[in-house]
Amino acid sequence: MIIGVPNVGKSSLINSLRRLNLRRGKATPVGPTAGVTRSVLEKIRVCENPKMFLYDTPGILSPIVSDVEVGMKLATCATLQDHLVGEDTIADYMLYSLNKCALFDYVKYFGLKQPTDDIYELLSAIAKQNKQVMKVKSHSGQYMYRLDFRSAALIALRAFREGKLGRVMLDQDILEMPVEQNIYPSAR
């Protein structure tokens, strides 16, 4: 049985083992966001000699994430579904993390002149570049067009998650921390 947090590649691992050992295609669907595997359905053969079967499972995660920063890291990596936190909030944390690590590949990728701390400056540039606008009705009944920040945030998050904004280690600060100061009990 393959068990782990959502969106870490459990189904991809099973498919790779199957392709490597049996020369067969995918046995289980995969996707870029959490929630593709919804239940343990059937055993999947991944090797003929010796006969080996695996069960794919949905990701498991503690129902309560008590640390906001840990929650934002999980959301940024698509371990939590985007709508639970808010796409623009996750994109803001992504931007904060990139700037904190001095990883400015996003400037060139999204056609900015310089790095920015303002998420709405970034989302505006992305929305304009990708023609992401939405028609909204004002209080007076008039229709007007606005930049679609949610769609722009999804574009930014997809680029981050696909590695197009550089290789990022969100827990770098924890890795560099002395073990006795580490906030994660399992690392002590």
C-alpha positions as CSV (number, residue, x, y, z in Angstrom):
1,M,0.0,0.0,0.0
2,I,1.4,3.4,-1.0
3,I,0.6,6.0,1.7
4,G,1.6,9.7,1.9
5,V,0.4,13.3,1.9
6,P,-1.7,14.6,-1.0
7,N,0.0,15.4,-4.3
8,V,3.5,13.9,-3.7
9,G,3.4,11.3,-6.5
10,K,2.0,8.1,-5.1
11,S,0.1,7.3,-8.2
12,S,3.0,8.4,-10.4
13,L,5.3,6.0,-8.5
14,I,2.9,3.1,-9.1
15,N,2.6,3.9,-12.8
16,S,6.4,4.2,-13.1
17,L,7.0,0.8,-11.4
18,R,4.3,-0.8,-13.6
19,R,5.9,0.8,-16.8
20,L,9.4,-0.3,-15.7
21,N,8.6,-3.9,-14.7
22,L,5.6,-4.8,-16.9
23,R,6.1,-2.5,-19.9
24,R,2.4,-1.5,-19.5
25,G,0.7,1.9,-19.4
26,K,-0.9,3.8,-16.6
27,A,-3.1,1.8,-14.2
28,T,-4.1,4.8,-12.1
29,P,-4.9,8.4,-13.1
30,V,-2.7,11.3,-12.0
31,G,-3.1,15.0,-11.9
32,P,-1.3,18.2,-10.9
33,T,-3.6,18.9,-7.9
34,A,-4.6,17.0,-4.9
35,G,-7.7,14.9,-4.9
36,V,-7.4,12.8,-8.1
37,T,-7.2,9.5,-6.2
38,R,-10.4,9.4,-4.2
39,S,-10.5,5.8,-2.8
40,V,-8.6,2.5,-2.6
41,L,-10.2,0.6,-5.5
42,E,-8.2,-2.4,-6.5
43,K,-4.8,-3.9,-6.3
44,I,-2.5,-2.9,-9.1
45,R,0.1,-5.3,-10.4
46,V,3.5,-3.7,-10.7
47,C,5.8,-6.7,-11.1
48,E,5.5,-10.2,-12.5
49,N,8.6,-11.9,-11.0
50,P,8.2,-11.8,-8.1
51,K,4.5,-11.1,-8.2
52,M,3.9,-7.7,-6.6
53,F,0.7,-5.7,-6.2
54,L,0.2,-2.3,-4.7
55,Y,-2.8,-0.3,-3.6
56,D,-3.0,3.3,-4.4
57,T,-4.5,5.5,-1.7
58,P,-5.8,9.0,-1.5
59,G,-3.4,11.4,0.3
60,I,-3.7,11.7,4.0
61,L,-3.1,14.8,5.9
62,S,-3.8,15.9,9.5
63,P,-7.2,17.5,9.6
64,I,-5.8,20.5,11.5
65,V,-2.8,22.4,10.3
66,S,-2.1,24.6,13.3
67,D,0.8,26.5,11.9
68,V,-0.2,29.1,9.2
69,E,3.2,29.0,7.5
70,V,3.2,25.2,7.2
71,G,-0.4,25.5,5.8
72,M,0.7,28.0,3.2
73,K,3.7,25.8,2.2
74,L,1.3,22.9,1.7
75,A,-1.1,25.0,-0.3
76,T,1.7,26.4,-2.5
77,C,2.8,22.9,-3.3
78,A,-0.9,21.9,-4.2
79,T,-1.2,19.6,-1.2
80,L,-4.3,21.4,-0.2
81,Q,-6.9,22.4,-2.8
82,D,-6.5,26.0,-3.9
83,H,-10.0,27.1,-3.3
84,L,-9.7,26.1,0.4
85,V,-7.1,28.8,1.0
86,G,-7.7,31.2,-2.0
87,E,-5.7,31.4,-5.2
88,D,-4.5,34.9,-4.7
89,T,-3.5,34.3,-1.1
90,I,-1.4,31.3,-2.2
91,A,0.1,33.3,-5.0
92,D,1.0,36.0,-2.5
93,Y,2.8,33.5,-0.3
94,M,4.5,32.1,-3.4
95,L,5.8,35.6,-4.3
96,Y,6.9,36.1,-0.8
97,S,8.8,32.8,-0.8
98,L,10.5,33.5,-4.1
99,N,11.6,37.0,-3.0
100,K,12.8,35.7,0.4
101,C,15.0,33.2,-1.4
102,A,16.2,35.8,-3.9
103,L,14.8,33.7,-6.8
104,F,13.8,36.3,-9.3
105,D,13.2,34.0,-12.4
106,Y,9.5,35.2,-12.2
107,V,10.5,38.7,-13.3
108,K,11.7,37.5,-16.7
109,Y,9.1,34.7,-17.0
110,F,6.2,37.1,-16.5
111,G,7.7,40.1,-18.3
112,L,8.2,42.4,-15.3
113,K,10.8,45.2,-15.2
114,Q,12.0,44.3,-11.7
115,P,11.1,42.1,-8.7
116,T,8.0,43.2,-6.8
117,D,6.5,42.6,-3.3
118,D,3.1,43.6,-4.5
119,I,1.0,40.5,-5.5
120,Y,-1.5,42.7,-7.4
121,E,1.3,44.2,-9.5
122,L,2.3,40.7,-10.5
123,L,-1.2,39.5,-11.0
124,S,-2.1,42.5,-13.1
125,A,0.9,41.9,-15.4
126,I,0.0,38.2,-15.7
127,A,-3.7,39.0,-16.4
128,K,-2.8,41.6,-19.1
129,Q,-0.2,39.3,-20.7
130,N,-2.7,36.4,-20.8
131,K,-5.8,38.5,-21.6
132,Q,-7.5,37.4,-18.4
133,V,-10.5,39.7,-17.9
134,M,-14.0,39.2,-16.5
135,K,-17.2,41.1,-17.1
136,V,-18.8,42.3,-13.9
137,K,-22.0,44.2,-13.1
138,S,-21.6,47.4,-11.1
139,H,-24.0,48.6,-8.4
140,S,-25.5,51.0,-11.0
141,G,-26.3,48.1,-13.3
142,Q,-23.6,48.9,-15.8
143,Y,-21.3,46.2,-17.1
144,M,-17.6,46.7,-16.9
145,Y,-14.4,44.7,-17.5
146,R,-11.9,43.9,-14.7
147,L,-8.7,42.0,-14.7
148,D,-9.3,38.4,-13.5
149,F,-6.9,38.1,-10.6
150,R,-8.0,34.6,-9.7
151,S,-7.1,33.3,-13.2
152,A,-3.8,35.2,-13.1
153,A,-3.1,33.6,-9.7
154,L,-3.8,30.2,-11.1
155,I,-1.4,30.9,-14.0
156,A,1.3,32.0,-11.5
157,L,0.8,28.9,-9.3
158,R,0.9,26.5,-12.3
159,A,4.2,28.1,-13.4
160,F,5.6,27.7,-9.9
161,R,4.4,24.1,-9.5
162,E,5.8,23.1,-12.9
163,G,9.2,24.5,-12.0
164,K,9.1,27.3,-14.6
165,L,10.1,29.9,-11.9
166,G,13.2,28.0,-10.8
167,R,13.8,25.2,-8.3
168,V,12.5,26.2,-4.9
169,M,12.9,24.6,-1.4
170,L,10.3,26.1,0.8
171,D,11.7,24.5,4.0
172,Q,15.3,25.7,3.4
173,D,15.3,27.7,6.6
174,I,14.2,24.7,8.6
175,L,17.0,22.5,7.0
176,E,19.6,25.1,8.0
177,M,18.2,25.4,11.6
178,P,20.1,23.6,14.4
179,V,18.3,20.4,15.4
180,E,17.5,21.5,18.9
181,Q,15.7,24.6,17.6
182,N,13.7,22.8,14.9
183,I,10.0,23.2,15.2
184,Y,9.2,19.8,13.8
185,P,9.3,17.1,16.6
186,S,10.3,14.3,14.1
187,A,13.5,16.2,13.2
188,R,14.8,16.3,16.8
